[in-house]
Amino acid sequence: MAEDTKRSVHIERTAFGRYRASNVRGGQLEFGSGEDTDFTPVELLLAALGGCGAIDVDFITARRAEPESFTVTVSGDKIRDEHGNHVTNLDVHFQVAFPDGEAGDAARERLPQAITQSHERLCTVSRTVELGTPVNAHGD
């Protein structure tokens, strides 16, 4: 059987500058233009980068030990230049602590490799950004 590769979200305008994204599983996410507390599209991009890596790293390291703390901070500079608006200097920073003991030591030892493996091979989001995949925009 062929693998289903298609992914999609549906975005609906709910008010001026406010939108709701829905996925095929029924999940919904509100976002906007930055006039309120909702995430902006750029912040969603940063969250997608960090979230994708977090899932990979968590799945790899938690096999050895459950983390005591696990945070990912993602940052970048939103600029406008001759290429238009875009984000530069993307940085994904992991801060993960494991318990003392043999299992925690094994997880700590595996952490750097897990981060590298996620970035260089596993994380679809960062791989797509790094590879520079073209985007087709069109309307009816």
C-alpha positions in Angstrom: 0.0 0.0 0.0 1.3 3.5 -0.9 2.1 5.8 2.0 -0.2 8.8 2.4 2.2 11.8 2.1 -0.3 14.6 1.8 -0.7 17.0 4.8 -3.0 19.9 4.9 -4.7 22.5 7.2 -7.7 24.6 6.5 -7.6 28.3 7.6 -10.8 30.3 8.1 -11.0 34.0 8.8 -12.9 34.6 12.1 -12.6 38.4 12.3 -10.3 41.1 10.9 -6.8 39.9 11.5 -7.9 36.7 13.3 -8.0 33.2 11.9 -8.6 29.6 12.8 -6.6 26.7 11.5 -8.1 23.2 11.5 -6.6 19.9 10.7 -8.2 16.7 9.4 -8.2 15.2 12.9 -10.4 18.0 14.3 -7.7 20.0 16.0 -8.0 23.8 15.9 -5.6 26.6 16.5 -6.5 30.4 16.7 -3.9 32.9 15.5 -3.7 36.5 14.4 -1.7 39.5 13.3 -0.1 40.2 16.7 -2.7 42.7 18.0 -3.6 40.4 20.9 -2.1 37.4 22.8 -2.7 34.9 20.0 0.3 33.6 18.1 1.4 35.2 14.9 2.3 33.2 11.8 6.0 33.8 12.4 5.6 32.6 16.0 3.8 29.5 14.7 6.8 28.9 12.4 9.2 29.2 15.4 6.9 26.9 17.4 6.8 24.4 14.5 10.6 24.3 14.4 11.0 23.8 18.1 8.1 21.5 18.4 9.3 19.2 15.7 12.7 18.9 17.2 11.3 18.5 20.7 9.2 15.6 19.6 12.2 13.9 18.0 14.5 14.5 20.9 12.0 13.5 23.5 11.1 10.2 21.8 14.8 9.3 21.5 16.0 10.3 25.0 12.9 9.4 27.0 13.5 5.7 26.1 16.5 5.9 28.5 15.1 8.2 31.2 12.1 10.5 31.8 13.4 14.1 31.8 13.1 16.2 35.0 12.7 19.3 32.8 12.5 19.8 29.0 12.3 23.2 27.3 13.1 24.4 23.9 13.5 28.1 23.0 13.4 29.1 19.4 14.3 32.6 18.2 15.0 34.4 14.9 15.1 37.9 13.5 12.2 39.0 11.3 13.7 41.4 8.8 12.8 43.1 5.5 15.5 43.4 2.9 15.9 43.1 -0.9 14.4 39.5 -0.6 11.3 40.8 1.1 10.1 39.8 4.6 11.7 36.8 6.1 13.3 35.3 9.3 17.0 35.0 9.7 19.3 33.8 12.5 17.0 30.9 13.4 18.2 29.3 16.6 16.7 26.2 18.4 18.0 25.8 21.9 17.3 22.7 24.0 17.5 22.7 27.8 16.9 19.2 29.1 17.7 17.8 32.6 17.6 14.1 33.5 17.6 12.5 36.9 20.8 11.2 38.6 21.6 7.6 38.0 22.5 5.2 35.2 19.3 5.8 33.1 19.7 9.6 33.4 23.4 9.3 32.4 22.4 7.3 29.4 19.8 9.9 28.4 22.3 12.8 28.9 24.9 11.0 26.8 22.4 10.5 24.0 21.0 14.1 24.0 23.6 15.8 21.8 23.3 13.1 19.2 19.5 13.2 19.3 19.5 17.0 18.7 21.8 16.6 15.8 19.9 13.7 14.4 16.6 15.6 14.6 18.1 18.7 12.9 20.0 16.9 10.2 17.5 14.1 9.3 14.3 13.7 11.3 12.6 17.0 11.8 10.4 17.7 8.7 10.0 21.3 9.6 13.7 22.3 10.0 14.6 20.1 7.0 12.1 21.9 4.8 13.3 25.3 5.9 17.0 24.3 5.4 16.3 22.8 2.0 14.4 25.9 0.8 11.3 24.2 -0.6 9.4 26.4 -3.1 5.9 27.5 -2.1 3.1 27.8 -4.6 0.5 30.5 -3.8 -2.7 30.9 -5.9 -6.4 31.7 -5.6 -9.7 31.2 -7.2 
